[in-house]
Amino acid sequence: MAKKKNFPLRIDPKLYDILQGWAKDEFRSVNSHVEFLLREAAKKAGRLPKSEDKKIGE
């Protein structure tokens, strides 16, 4: 697995609380849920390379 890039994220506390609850419902950490949501958005927008697109379902 490739090393992941770290970066700071400033987010509204109310939005964080929503994401935290959503992540819990999906049995994910907030970090992995945010990554999942961003990856899905990139896929929907057609910006995810085909090789990465296949990895999502694995």
C-alpha positions, 0 to 999 in steps of 0.5 A: 500500500502506498504511503498516505499524505498527511495534511491539516484540515480545518473544519466547522465543529458542527460539520465534524460532529455530523461526519463523526456520527456518519462515520460511526454508522458506517463503522469507519473512523472520521479520517477514513470516512472523509477519504471515502467521501472524497474518493466517491466525489472524485469518481462521480466527477470523472477525475479518478484514474481508471486504475484507482477506480477499480481499487475502490471496490476491493 
